[in-house]
């Protein structure tokens, strides 16, 4: 089995993927507002307990993971990826398995937060894939 993509699969440009990431960040802001802030405000109304910051961060990370993993395993597209006609698939072109999607999500954090090394990786990757895609055995392809 080879790691490179078949010639028939179109890979979106880095510019297109970055634009989709920017659009995704706007959508995730709304997800955070409703999935994080609203329960937090309601919880404080009924139980005046201050949640530890680590618990709030864990809640935020789990909320984002639920969003990403759900869409990646159910069609391979978040709303932003659907808009930009990009799909996340495994190396054989099938939807990601749940464990694979979770690994991709977890690998994306250091890939993005360490000065974007995972995005920069795509400039030198033979298939123009991000580092977290290479590690998770996933591919970002055009629809």
Buried (B, 14 or more C-beta within 10 A) or exposed (E): EEEEBEEEEEBBEBEBBBBBBEBBEEBBEEBBEEBBEEEEEEEEEEEEEEEEEEEEEEBBEEBBBEBBBEBBBEEBBBEBBBBBBBBBBBBEBEBBBEEBBBBBBBBBBEBBEEEEEBBBBBEEBEBBBBBBBBBBBBBBBEE
